[in-house]
Amino acid sequence: MMWQRPSARICELLRESGWVALNPGHEWLDNLDRAVLAADPSLADELALADVVKQAIRAFLVHFGVSKLRDPGAPVPPYQGVETLRMARELQRRGKDTLVRDIYRIVQTVSWHRFTEVAAQHVPDPDDLREVLDVAFRSSTDFVDASIAALTAKMQLERNELTHSANADRRKIVELILSGTPTQREHTETQLGYPLAPPHTAAIIFSNQPSSDPSHLDRAAEAFDHAVGSPQSLTVVADTTTRWVWVSGAAGVDNDKLCRALDNAPTARIAIGTTAPGIDGFRRSYLDARTTQYTMSRLRSCLQVASFADLKLAAVLAEYPQARDRFIEVTLGDFESAAPSLHTTLLTFINQQCNAARTANLLYMHRNTLMRRLEAAQRLLPRPLEGTTVHVAAALEALHWREHRNGDSVKMSAQQDREVTPSAQP
């Protein structure tokens, strides 16, 4: 609401009442201190902190009082003195950020009670008293609100600067490690707050959408940390679309579990490296994660989570995309455009050393259904599977990671799938 200046008469009454109210005795100040310190029992237990709070209260009241005596009809600008800033810093350091607002409100309430008592004694006319109290209340409320907002904004700015500075320092140290620069392990661990001797698993969390919400990346980093159940982790903000994360002593990464944990971070993707100990392992795991990220991008894979173990073969093929595509075409022939279920069946069969019983059990499939699918695959392949299993497996891996099929391909695959699947239970 826009401030409306009161009449000259009301301004003079405000000045007279304010002069008396702003010269309280020691007893009233002691009562104010007790009311403020009662907001949190720990304040009274820390004498140094209590003194900081008392100094801030005095400076806060003096600023308001001097401003009102100088021009009682004008709004009071927010107070941003060093005393209140010091109080806010000390409370923030102890994890009591919200206490600042409580302190300001208590000071306002106790001071308002005193002012109403004084005004009632010095303003005999009821109409004048009503207007004096109305102006004083609006003025004090606006002043306190503006002072809280200004101090909150200042503290947030300091937090942002501190966070940015801390991350910049961490990134410089990490980049030295990644570049192979010799470092003193114990000193570096102290700087990073992260142990370098145990096994590490690195992950690069990124987004291919520059305009996506960066908080998705931070939530994905937390999800990765929780999914592996690591007691210690290190996160570095590489840029607005990338986070580097290391976890220490992780037993393993469950990609399916991690994917489910990323429901609230839809634009984030995670490339996971190998697990290896020491500073060399710290570096090697990151390099493998970077290779995984590169491969995911080169193959245009839509998967949200991938690990180096999954993509190590595809990573080699991704280096030469034209040769890779030709290799897939020559090796698979018509089988390249077959149903994804056929691809999965054949690749599982090869990975199970061509053991039909194990494959059927793994795929929860009747043995007769498996054999029909394998026969369909044999008909589509340009050469017999016997003697070409390694090449076929490599081509299927590359095909899997290259890209997901479009809608027409899926429809075609579903039709082909129905053609090789028995209509009745064998």
C-alpha positions in Angstrom: 0.0 0.0 0.0 1.3 3.5 -0.9 2.3 5.5 2.1 0.1 8.5 3.0 1.7 11.3 4.9 -0.3 12.3 8.0 -1.2 15.8 8.9 1.2 18.2 10.6 -0.7 17.9 13.9 -0.5 14.1 13.9 3.2 14.3 13.0 3.9 16.5 16.0 2.0 14.1 18.3 4.0 11.2 16.9 7.2 13.1 17.6 6.2 13.9 21.2 5.1 10.3 22.0 8.1 8.8 20.2 10.6 10.9 22.1 9.2 9.5 25.4 8.9 6.0 24.1 12.4 5.9 22.8 14.0 6.9 26.1 13.1 3.9 28.2 14.7 2.9 31.5 17.0 0.0 32.0 14.1 -2.1 33.4 12.2 -1.9 30.1 15.4 -2.8 28.1 16.0 -5.7 30.4 12.5 -7.0 29.8 13.0 -6.6 26.0 16.2 -8.6 26.2 14.6 -11.4 28.2 11.7 -11.6 25.7 14.0 -11.8 22.8 16.3 -14.4 24.4 13.3 -16.5 25.4 12.7 -17.1 21.7 15.5 -19.7 21.9 16.9 -21.0 25.2 20.3 -21.5 23.6 20.7 -17.8 23.1 20.9 -17.2 26.9 23.4 -20.0 27.3 25.9 -18.4 24.8 26.9 -15.1 26.4 28.8 -13.9 23.3 25.9 -14.6 21.0 23.5 -13.0 23.5 25.6 -9.8 23.4 25.6 -9.8 19.6 21.8 -10.1 19.6 21.4 -7.3 22.2 23.6 -4.9 20.2 21.6 -5.6 17.1 18.3 -4.9 18.9 19.7 -1.5 20.2 20.9 -0.5 16.7 17.6 -1.5 15.2 15.6 0.6 17.7 17.9 3.6 17.4 17.6 3.6 13.6 13.8 3.6 13.8 13.7 6.2 16.6 16.0 8.7 15.0 14.2 8.4 11.7 10.8 9.1 13.3 12.1 12.0 15.3 13.7 13.5 12.2 10.5 13.1 10.1 7.6 11.3 11.9 5.4 11.5 8.9 7.8 9.6 6.5 8.2 5.9 6.1 11.4 4.5 7.8 13.9 2.9 5.4 15.0 -0.7 6.3 17.9 -1.0 8.6 20.9 -2.8 7.1 23.6 -2.0 9.7 26.6 -4.1 10.6 25.1 -5.1 13.9 22.1 -6.9 12.5 24.2 -8.4 9.7 26.6 -9.8 12.3 23.7 -11.2 14.3 22.3 -12.9 11.2 25.6 -14.4 10.3 26.2 -15.8 13.8 22.7 -17.3 13.9 23.1 -18.8 10.4 26.4 -20.3 11.5 24.5 -22.1 14.2 21.7 -23.2 11.9 19.2 -20.7 13.3 18.5 -18.7 10.2 14.7 -18.4 10.9 15.4 -17.0 14.4 16.1 -13.6 12.9 12.5 -13.1 11.8 11.3 -14.1 15.3 13.6 -11.6 17.0 12.4 -8.8 14.8 8.8 -9.6 15.5 9.4 -9.8 19.3 11.1 -6.4 19.3 8.2 -5.0 17.3 5.6 -6.4 19.7 7.3 -5.3 22.9 8.0 -1.9 21.5 4.5 -1.4 20.3 3.1 -2.1 23.7 5.3 0.6 25.2 4.4 3.1 22.5 0.6 2.5 23.0 1.0 3.2 26.7 3.0 6.4 26.1 0.7 7.6 23.4 -2.4 7.0 25.6 -0.9 9.3 28.2 0.2 12.1 25.8 -2.6 12.2 23.3 -5.9 13.0 25.1 -8.1 13.4 22.1 -9.6 9.9 21.1 -9.7 10.7 17.4 -6.1 11.9 17.4 -5.0 8.9 19.4 -6.7 6.5 17.0 -4.8 8.2 14.0 -1.5 8.3 15.9 -1.7 4.6 16.7 -2.8 3.7 13.1 0.1 5.6 11.6 2.6 4.3 14.1 1.4 0.7 13.6 1.6 0.9 9.8 5.0 2.6 9.9 6.5 0.1 12.3 5.1 -2.9 10.4 6.4 -1.7 7.1 9.8 -1.0 8.6 10.1 -4.4 10.2 8.9 -6.2 7.0 11.3 -4.2 4.8 14.2 -4.8 7.3 13.6 -8.6 7.3 13.4 -8.7 3.5 16.6 -6.7 3.1 18.5 -8.8 5.6 17.2 -12.1 4.1 18.2 -11.0 0.6 21.7 -10.0 1.9 22.2 -13.3 3.6 21.0 -15.3 0.6 23.5 -13.3 -1.6 26.3 -14.2 0.8 25.2 -17.9 0.8 25.2 -18.0 -3.0 28.6 -16.3 -3.2 30.0 -18.7 -0.6 28.5 -21.8 -2.3 29.9 -20.6 -5.7 33.3 -19.9 -4.2 33.4 -23.3 -2.4 32.4 -25.1 -5.6 35.0 -23.2 -7.6 37.7 -24.3 -5.1 36.5 -27.9 -5.3 36.5 -27.9 -9.0 40.1 -26.6 -9.2 41.3 -29.3 -6.9 39.3 -32.0 -8.8 40.6 -30.8 -12.1 44.2 -31.1 -10.8 43.5 -34.7 -9.8 41.9 -35.5 -13.2 44.8 -34.0 -15.1 47.3 -36.3 -13.3 49.0 -33.6 -11.3 50.7 -35.1 -8.3 48.9 -34.2 -5.0 49.4 -34.9 -1.4 46.5 -37.2 -0.5 45.9 -36.3 3.1 45.9 -32.5 2.3 43.6 -33.0 -0.7 41.2 -35.1 1.3 41.0 -32.3 3.9 40.3 -29.7 1.2 37.6 -31.8 -0.5 36.1 -33.3 2.6 36.2 -36.7 0.8 38.4 -39.7 1.2 40.6 -40.7 -1.8 42.0 -44.0 -0.6 38.8 -46.2 -0.8 37.2 -47.5 -4.1 35.4 -44.8 -6.0 32.5 -44.9 -8.5 32.1 -41.7 -10.6 29.0 -40.5 -12.4 28.4 -37.6 -14.8 24.9 -36.2 -14.4 24.0 -34.1 -17.4 21.1 -32.8 -19.5 21.0 -32.4 -23.3 18.4 -29.6 -22.7 20.2 -26.3 -21.9 17.0 -24.7 -20.7 16.1 -27.5 -18.3 15.8 -26.8 -14.6 19.3 -27.2 -12.9 17.6 -28.4 -9.8 16.8 -31.7 -11.7 20.5 -32.3 -11.9 20.9 -31.7 -8.1 18.0 -34.1 -7.4 19.5 -36.7 -9.7 22.9 -36.4 -7.8 21.1 -37.0 -4.5 19.2 -39.9 -6.1 22.5 -41.5 -7.3 24.0 -41.1 -3.8 21.0 -42.7 -2.2 20.7 -45.5 -4.8 24.3 -46.7 -4.2 24.0 -46.2 -0.4 27.4 -44.6 -0.1 28.5 -43.2 3.3 30.5 -40.4 1.6 30.1 -38.5 -1.7 31.6 -35.6 -3.5 29.6 -33.4 -5.9 31.1 -30.7 -8.2 29.0 -28.3 -10.4 30.9 -28.5 -13.7 28.5 -26.1 -15.4 24.8 -25.3 -15.6 24.0 -28.7 -17.4 26.5 -31.0 -15.7 27.4 -32.4 -12.3 30.3 -34.6 -11.4 29.7 -37.0 -8.6 32.0 -39.5 -6.8 30.7 -42.0 -4.2 33.1 -43.9 -1.9 32.8 -47.5 -0.9 29.7 -48.2 -3.0 28.8 -51.9 -3.2 27.3 -51.5 -6.7 24.8 -49.5 -8.7 21.3 -50.9 -9.5 20.4 -49.1 -12.7 16.8 -50.1 -12.5 16.5 -48.7 -8.9 18.3 -45.6 -10.0 15.9 -45.0 -12.9 12.9 -45.3 -10.6 14.5 -42.7 -8.3 14.8 -40.2 -11.2 11.0 -39.8 -11.6 11.3 -36.3 -10.2 14.3 -35.4 -12.4 13.0 -36.2 -15.9 15.6 -34.2 -17.9 18.6 -35.6 -16.0 20.7 -38.4 -17.4 23.5 -40.4 -15.6 26.6 -41.9 -17.1 28.3 -44.2 -14.6 32.0 -45.1 -14.6 33.8 -48.2 -13.2 34.7 -48.7 -9.5 38.4 -48.4 -8.6 40.5 -47.5 -5.5 42.8 -44.6 -4.7 43.5 -41.4 -6.6 44.1 -43.3 -9.8 40.7 -45.0 -9.4 39.2 -41.6 -8.7 40.5 -40.4 -12.1 39.9 -43.7 -14.0 36.3 -43.9 -12.9 35.6 -40.4 -14.1 37.2 -41.0 -17.4 35.1 -44.1 -17.9 32.0 -42.1 -16.9 33.0 -39.5 -19.5 33.4 -42.2 -22.2 29.9 -43.5 -21.2 28.4 -40.0 -21.5 30.1 -39.5 -24.9 28.8 -42.9 -26.1 25.3 -42.2 -25.0 25.3 -38.9 -26.9 27.0 -40.4 -30.1 24.6 -43.3 -30.2 21.7 -41.0 -29.6 20.5 -43.4 -26.9 17.3 -42.3 -25.0 18.2 -44.3 -21.9 18.3 -42.2 -18.7 21.0 -44.3 -16.9 23.9 -46.2 -18.4 27.2 -47.5 -17.1 30.6 -48.1 -18.6 30.1 -51.9 -18.2 27.0 -51.7 -20.4 28.6 -49.5 -23.1 32.2 -50.6 -23.4 31.7 -52.5 -26.6 29.3 -49.8 -28.0 31.9 -47.2 -27.0 34.4 -48.6 -29.5 31.8 -48.8 -32.3 30.6 -45.3 -31.6 34.0 -43.9 -32.6 33.2 -44.7 -36.2 29.5 -44.3 -36.8 29.5 -45.0 -40.5 31.6 -48.2 -40.0 29.3 -49.2 -37.1 26.2 -48.8 -39.2 27.7 -50.8 -42.1 28.8 -53.5 -39.6 25.3 -53.8 -38.2 23.8 -53.9 -41.7 26.2 -56.6 -43.1 26.1 -58.7 -39.9 22.4 -58.7 -39.2 20.8 -58.2 -42.6 17.0 -58.4 -42.5 17.3 -59.2 -38.8 18.2 -55.5 -38.1 14.6 -54.5 -38.6 13.1 -57.5 -36.6 11.1 -57.1 -33.5 13.0 -55.9 -30.4 11.8 -59.1 -28.6 13.7 -61.1 -31.2 16.8 -59.1 -30.7 16.6 -59.6 -26.9 15.9 -63.3 -27.3 18.9 -63.9 -29.5 21.3 -61.8 -27.6 20.3 -63.5 -24.3 20.7 -66.9 -26.0 24.2 -66.0 -27.1 25.1 -64.5 -23.7 23.9 -67.8 -22.1 26.4 -69.6 -24.3 23.6 -70.8 -26.5 22.0 -72.8 -23.7 18.3 -73.0 -24.5 17.2 -74.2 -21.1 19.0 -71.3 -19.2 17.7 -68.8 -21.8 14.1 -69.9 -21.5 14.3 -69.8 -17.7 15.9 -66.3 -17.8 13.3 -64.9 -20.1 10.4 -66.7 -18.4 9.6 -68.3 -21.8 8.4 -71.8 -22.8 11.2 -73.7 -24.5 9.0 -74.2 -27.6 8.4 -70.4 -27.9 12.2 -69.8 -27.5 13.0 -72.3 -30.3 10.4 -70.7 -32.6 12.0 -67.3 -32.0 15.5 -68.6 -32.6 14.3 -70.2 -35.9 12.8 -66.9 -37.0 16.1 -65.2 -36.2 18.1 -67.7 -38.2 15.8 -67.2 -41.2 16.4 -63.4 -41.1 20.2 -63.5 -40.5 22.3 -63.5 -43.7 24.6 -66.2 -42.4 24.1 -69.1 -40.0 24.5 -68.2 -36.3 27.0 -70.9 -35.8 30.4 -69.4 -36.3 29.1 -65.8 -36.2 27.9 -65.5 -32.6 30.5 -63.0 -31.6 29.8 -60.7 -34.5 26.0 -61.0 -34.1 26.3 -60.2 -30.4 28.4 -57.1 -31.1 26.0 -55.9 -33.8 23.0 -56.4 -31.5 24.7 -54.5 -28.7 25.6 -51.6 -31.0 22.0 -51.6 -32.4 20.5 -51.5 -28.9 22.5 -48.5 -27.9 22.4 -46.6 -31.1 18.8 -45.3 -30.8 15.3 -46.3 -29.9 13.0 -47.1 -32.8 10.3 -44.8 -34.0 6.6 -45.5 -33.8 6.4 -47.2 -37.3 9.3 -49.5 -36.5 7.6 -50.5 -33.2 4.4 -51.3 -35.0 6.3 -53.4 -37.6 8.2 -55.1 -34.8 5.0 -55.9 -33.0 3.5 -57.5 -36.1 6.7 -59.6 -36.7 6.6 -60.6 -33.0 3.1 -61.9 -33.4 4.1 -63.9 -36.4 6.7 -65.9 -34.5 4.8 -66.2 -31.2 2.5 -69.2 -30.9 -1.2 -68.3 -30.7 -1.8 -71.2 -28.2 0.2 -72.4 -25.2 2.6 -75.1 -26.4 
